Amino acid sequence: MAKQAVWLSGLVDFEQAAGILETVGQIPISASSVWRRVAEWGERCQAVEAAQRAMAAVLPARSEIVAGEVRGAQDMGVAMDGAMVNVRQEGWKELKVGCVFEVEVRPTRDPQTSDRVDLAHAVHNSYVAHLGGPEVFGQALWAEARRRDWTRARDTIALGDGAAWVWNLVGEHFYDSRQAVDWYHATQHLASAAKLLQGEGTPAARQWFREQENLLFQGHARRIGGHLRQATPVHPDRAEDLRREAGYFEDHHRRMQYLELREDGFPIGSGMVESGCKQFRERFTGADMRWSRPGVEHLLPVRAAIMSRRFNDLWLAAYRPPPN
C-alpha cells in the first residue's frame, strides 16, 4: 500500500491519490496519511540518490575507464534547463532539470518541405531534478549519465540554453562532449535582434530574421554578432541591448554549429529536457500549489523515477538499502 501511495503521489496530488486508492483498491486512507508515507519514503529515496552521487564521484573519468577499450555504437546526450516551483516562505525558486538520452537517427517529415529526411531524435530519456544550486544537480546528472553507461558511448553531446551554470557544469562533468545551444533559444535571440534593428513586426524585421537564420544554421553566429555590434552607432538608443545580443552570439558561436551537428546525426534542440520541465511543472505547479522545501525534495526523486520509467528500481533500492 505504501508503494502504491507513493507512486500515485508522483502522478497526482495527495487527495487524488487517496481517492484512487479507496475507489480502485478499496483501501481507506486519508490524504494526510498519503503525505506522511511520501515524506518517509521520499527521504529514503533521497538517500538512494545521495549514495548514487557519491559512487559516481569516485569512479574514474572517461579517459581512464575506456583507455584501450572499444566504445559502444550508441551516441548519447545530456540536456539541462530550469523550471520554477513556488516554495512557501521563499517564493518562486528554480528547479534544475536534467535529461540523459540516447540518440537515434530515423526518417522524419520536414515540417517546411514535407520531404522525408534523416533527423536525430532523443530516445530512452531519463531525468533528474534538484531544487537548489548547480553543484548537487551536476553531481546527480553525472550519476545518472554514469548509470546509463555514458563512458562507453560512441560520441556525446551536451545541450542547453545560454545560462552560465549550464556550461560550467558541462565543463566540469561532460568536458569532452560536443556542446550546442538549443536552436530554439538561439532563434529567440535572433528574433530579439531583428526587433532591435528593424522594429517589431515589420517586413524588414522578418526579412532580416530569415536571412540571418540561414546564416546561423550554417554556423556563422560570430558574423551575426559582429553585424549587431557594428550597428550600435546607428542605433544609440538601443546600443546596450544590441551589444548584449552581439555578445550572446559571439560567446556561444562554437556551440552554434547546427549544420555540422545535423550532418553528424545529433539533435540541435533541447525539447527532451523542456518536456521534462513541463512534466515536473504538471505535478508541482498546479492551481494554488505552494510547497514546503522538504515536501518538494521528498517527491522529486519519485516524480523523476516515474518519468524515467524506473520507479520499481528506485523503490527496491529504497526498500532494501545497502548495509553501512
Secondary structure as UniProt FT lines:
FT   HELIX           2..9
FT   TURN            10..11
FT   HELIX           14..25
FT   HELIX           31..58
FT   HELIX           62..65
FT   TURN            67..68
FT   STRAND          76..87
FT   TURN            88..90
FT   STRAND          91..109
FT   TURN            111..113
FT   STRAND          116..131
FT   HELIX           134..147
FT   TURN            148..149
FT   HELIX           150..152
FT   STRAND          156..160
FT   HELIX           164..173
FT   TURN            175..176
FT   STRAND          178..181
FT   HELIX           183..198
FT   TURN            200..201
FT   HELIX           203..217
FT   TURN            218..219
FT   HELIX           221..230
FT   TURN            231..234
FT   HELIX           236..238
FT   HELIX           239..251
FT   HELIX           253..255
FT   HELIX           258..263
FT   TURN            264..265
FT   HELIX           271..284
FT   TURN            287..288
FT   HELIX           293..307
FT   TURN            308..309
FT   HELIX           311..319
//
